[in-house]
Amino acid sequence: MNIPIEFCGHKGTLTYISSRLAYPPWQSEDELLVHVQFDEPYPESIISTVVCIPARKYSSQEFLEVVKEKGGKQVAEMLANTHQKRERQQREFEHKNELKALAKDLETKFEQEVTV
């Protein structure tokens, strides 16, 4: 199966569709799992995804619209989560460097007191 699709401005291909039975309490309904491989990675190195849609009969056009809608939302959430994670890591890195500088400053003060 190689069906072209595009969401969030990125082109990709539906490579296959699988199914998943409901598994309460985590998953309340049966789903179709639509596997999408992107032609080029997103900026956050996302190269593929699985879009979960309710299991039911769809027309071809309706199926593609549902996959585009849910897939677009899903990828946008993934990108936002990755962006937030990177920002948090950057803040932690900066804070760690501030703490290292504080420790080095205290160490230097004690070394100067000892040599005086």
N, C-alpha and C positions, 0 to 999 in steps of 0.2 A: 504494500500500500504506500503510495507516494503522492499525497494530496497536498498541493501548495496552500499555505496559509500565512497570514500576516497579522501580528498584533503588536501594539506599542511601537509601530514603525519598523519592526524587524521581520524579515521573511524567514519562513521555515517550512518544514514538511511534516505532515502527519505520517508517522512511520507505521504505527499499528494501533489497534484498539483492543483492549482487554476488559474483563469485567471483574467485579468484586462484590461478593455477597455482603449484605448488611451484617454487622457484628455489634449488636447492642452491648453496652451503652455508648460505645465510642462512635459507632457509625450506625445511624438509624435507618438508612435505606440502601438498597442495592445501587451500585454505581457503574458507570462506564469509565474506563481509564484511557485517555487519549494521549498517546506518546508523541511529543513534538520535538524534532531536532531542528535547531536554528542554523541558517546558512552561515552566519557569522556570530561569534560570541557577543553577548551584551557587554557593556563596559565592566560589569562586575564578574566577568568570566562565566556567565550562565550560557551553557551550550545546548541544553535540552531541559525539558520539563514534562511532567505528567499532569494533565488537566482532568480533574474529576468532575463528571457531570451526572445528573440523575439518570438512572437506567430506564429508558422508555424508547418507544419508536419515534424517530425523527425523520423529517424529509431531509434531503441532502442539504438544502439551503439552510433550513432551521438548525441542523446539526452544526454546520460551520459557524453560524451566528452565535450559538451557545458556546462553542469552544472558543471563539474569538473573545467574547465577552468575559467568560470566566478565566480564560488564559491571560487576557490582558490585565485583569484585576490581580490575578495570582502573581504574575511577573512583577507588576508594580509593587506589590507587597514585599516580594523577595528583594527587589532592589532597595526599597526603603529600609528593610531590616538590615541588609548588608551595609547600607550607608550609615545607619545608626550605630552598628557594631564598629565600623571603622572609626567613626567620630569618638566613640567611647574608648577605643583602644588608643587613639591619638591623645586624648585627655589623660589617660592612665600613664602613657609613656612620658608626657610632659611633666606630670606630677611626680613620677618616679625620678626624673632628672632633677627636679627641684629638691626632692628629698636627698638625693645623692650630693647635690651642691651644699645643702645644709650640713650634712654629715661631714663633708670635706672641710667646710668652713670651721666647724667645731674642732675637728682634728688639727687643723692648722693653728687655731688659737692655743690649744693645749701644747702643741709642739713649740710655739713661740714662747710660752710661759716657762717651759722647762729650760730653754736655752738662755733665758734672760737671767 
